[in-house]
Amino acid sequence: MSISHPEVFVDLQKLEDIGGSKTISSLQYASIISNQLGDHIEIKSITPENIKLVIDDKIEKVVKVLPQTNLNFEKQYQLFGNILAKPVITKISGPKSVIDTITEVYTQLIKKDVLNETVTETVGFDDKYSGLKIKFNPEKVLVYIPVEKFTETTRTVFIHAINAVSYTHLRAHETVLDL
């Protein structure tokens, strides 16, 4: 069976409003839906009996992007400065009830083991946002993780007095320091 007009339109203003959500009663709308589908199709039943629609305003907001990382460095390597995201902000849009609660968003987790060089990686946003009907602009950010090699070294410093007054007597327990 082929339906030439598979779309059905429902006037949301005529729906029953219960606690901020609209409910479509299949019994109430069966004839309206049948009329929209045409004369050659008869509706025998509609399941479920009620369809609940939660309706919320769609808004936009600019929030800070925070990179999520789990980093393990190779011996004698360390983080050199701050981990940066570019851009540092993103525009999010979605249901007002969700967007109002968000002040910052996290990237997908970047996990690196035995890290020994600076890394730049393009990532999306954490999967926890996928079920919340949020859209991001831009959808991905560039994360920069600066890494440097550090070394331990010993320096010898000689101590001697400069510009000392002739009657001043200085005594140093050590004349050489190892730093």
C-alpha positions as CSV (number, residue, x, y, z in Angstrom):
1,M,0.0,0.0,0.0
2,S,1.3,3.4,-0.9
3,I,0.3,6.6,0.8
4,S,0.5,9.6,-1.6
5,H,0.4,12.2,1.2
6,P,2.3,10.6,4.2
7,E,2.2,13.8,6.3
8,V,-0.5,14.5,8.9
9,F,-1.0,18.0,10.3
10,V,-2.3,18.7,13.8
11,D,-3.2,22.2,15.1
12,L,-1.3,22.3,18.4
13,Q,-3.4,25.2,19.7
14,K,-6.4,23.0,19.7
15,L,-4.7,20.3,21.8
16,E,-5.4,19.8,25.5
17,D,-2.7,21.5,27.6
18,I,-1.7,19.4,30.7
19,G,1.1,20.8,32.8
20,G,3.1,22.4,30.0
21,S,2.7,19.5,27.6
22,K,0.1,18.9,24.8
23,T,-1.7,15.6,24.4
24,I,-3.1,14.3,21.2
25,S,-6.0,11.9,21.7
26,S,-6.1,9.4,18.9
27,L,-9.9,9.0,19.3
28,Q,-10.3,12.7,18.9
29,Y,-8.1,13.0,15.9
30,A,-8.8,9.8,14.0
31,S,-11.3,11.4,11.7
32,I,-9.1,14.5,11.1
33,I,-6.1,12.2,10.3
34,S,-8.3,10.0,8.0
35,N,-9.5,13.1,6.1
36,Q,-5.9,14.2,5.5
37,L,-4.9,10.8,4.2
38,G,-7.6,10.6,1.6
39,D,-10.7,8.6,0.6
40,H,-9.0,5.4,-0.3
41,I,-7.5,4.8,3.2
42,E,-9.4,3.9,6.3
43,I,-7.8,4.1,9.8
44,K,-8.7,1.0,11.8
45,S,-6.8,2.0,15.0
46,I,-4.1,4.4,16.2
47,T,-1.6,3.3,18.8
48,P,-0.9,4.6,21.4
49,E,-4.2,6.1,22.4
50,N,-2.5,9.4,23.5
51,I,0.6,11.1,22.2
52,K,2.2,13.5,24.7
53,L,4.2,16.4,23.3
54,V,6.4,18.4,25.5
55,I,6.8,21.9,24.0
56,D,9.4,24.4,25.0
57,D,10.8,27.6,23.5
58,K,14.0,27.2,21.5
59,I,16.8,29.6,22.6
60,E,20.5,30.3,21.9
61,K,23.2,31.0,24.3
62,V,27.0,31.4,24.2
63,V,28.9,29.3,26.7
64,K,32.5,28.5,27.5
65,V,34.2,25.4,26.1
66,L,36.2,23.2,28.6
67,P,38.4,20.5,27.3
68,Q,38.2,17.1,29.0
69,T,41.5,15.3,29.2
70,N,43.1,12.2,30.7
71,L,46.9,12.6,30.2
72,N,49.8,10.4,31.2
73,F,53.2,11.7,30.3
74,E,56.4,9.8,29.3
75,K,59.2,10.1,31.9
76,Q,60.7,13.6,31.9
77,Y,57.8,15.2,30.0
78,Q,55.2,17.5,31.5
79,L,52.4,19.8,30.6
80,F,53.8,23.2,29.5
81,G,51.2,25.8,30.2
82,N,47.4,25.5,29.9
83,I,45.4,23.2,27.7
84,L,43.5,25.5,25.3
85,A,40.3,25.1,23.2
86,K,39.8,27.1,20.0
87,P,37.3,28.6,19.9
88,V,37.0,29.2,23.7
89,I,33.2,29.7,23.4
90,T,30.5,28.0,21.4
91,K,26.9,28.9,20.6
92,I,24.4,26.3,21.8
93,S,20.7,26.2,20.9
94,G,17.9,24.0,22.1
95,P,15.0,23.8,24.6
96,K,14.9,26.8,27.0
97,S,14.5,24.5,30.0
98,V,17.8,22.7,29.1
99,I,19.8,25.7,27.8
100,D,19.1,27.8,30.9
101,T,20.9,25.3,33.1
102,I,24.1,25.2,31.1
103,T,26.9,27.6,31.7
104,E,29.8,25.7,30.1
105,V,30.2,22.6,27.9
106,Y,32.8,19.9,27.9
107,T,34.5,18.3,24.9
108,Q,34.7,14.6,24.3
109,L,37.4,13.1,26.5
110,I,40.9,13.2,25.0
111,K,42.9,10.3,26.5
112,K,46.6,10.1,25.8
113,D,49.2,7.7,27.3
114,V,53.0,8.1,27.2
115,L,52.6,11.6,25.9
116,N,56.0,13.1,24.8
117,E,55.0,15.9,22.3
118,T,52.6,18.7,21.9
119,V,49.2,17.5,20.6
120,T,46.5,19.4,18.6
121,E,43.3,17.5,18.2
122,T,39.8,18.3,16.8
123,V,37.0,16.9,18.9
124,G,33.3,17.2,19.3
125,F,31.3,17.7,22.5
126,D,30.7,15.2,25.3
127,D,28.1,12.5,24.5
128,K,26.1,13.5,27.6
129,Y,24.6,16.3,25.4
130,S,23.3,14.1,22.7
131,G,20.0,13.2,24.4
132,L,19.2,16.8,25.3
133,K,18.4,18.1,21.8
134,I,21.3,20.6,21.9
135,K,22.9,21.9,18.8
136,F,26.4,23.4,18.8
137,N,27.9,26.0,16.5
138,P,30.7,25.2,15.8
139,E,30.1,21.4,16.2
140,K,33.8,20.8,16.9
141,V,36.7,22.6,18.6
142,L,40.5,22.4,18.3
143,V,42.2,21.4,21.6
144,Y,45.9,22.3,22.1
145,I,47.9,20.3,24.7
146,P,51.4,21.8,25.1
147,V,54.1,19.4,26.2
148,E,57.7,20.0,27.1
149,K,60.6,17.9,28.2
150,F,62.0,18.8,31.5
151,T,65.5,17.8,32.7
152,E,67.1,17.7,36.1
153,T,70.6,19.3,36.2
154,T,73.1,20.5,38.7
155,R,74.7,23.9,38.5
156,T,77.7,25.0,40.6
157,V,77.6,28.6,41.8
158,F,80.7,30.2,43.5
159,I,80.1,32.7,46.3
160,H,82.3,35.6,46.8
161,A,81.6,39.1,48.2
162,I,81.4,42.1,45.9
163,N,81.4,45.7,47.1
164,A,82.0,44.7,50.7
165,V,83.2,47.4,53.0
166,S,86.8,46.8,54.1
167,Y,86.0,46.6,57.9
168,T,83.2,44.1,57.3
169,H,84.1,40.5,57.9
170,L,82.0,38.0,56.0
171,R,82.1,34.3,56.7
172,A,80.4,31.7,54.5
173,H,80.2,28.1,55.6
174,E,80.2,27.0,52.0
175,T,82.0,28.8,49.2
176,V,80.4,26.7,46.5
177,L,76.7,25.8,46.2
178,D,75.2,23.0,44.0
179,L,71.7,24.0,42.8
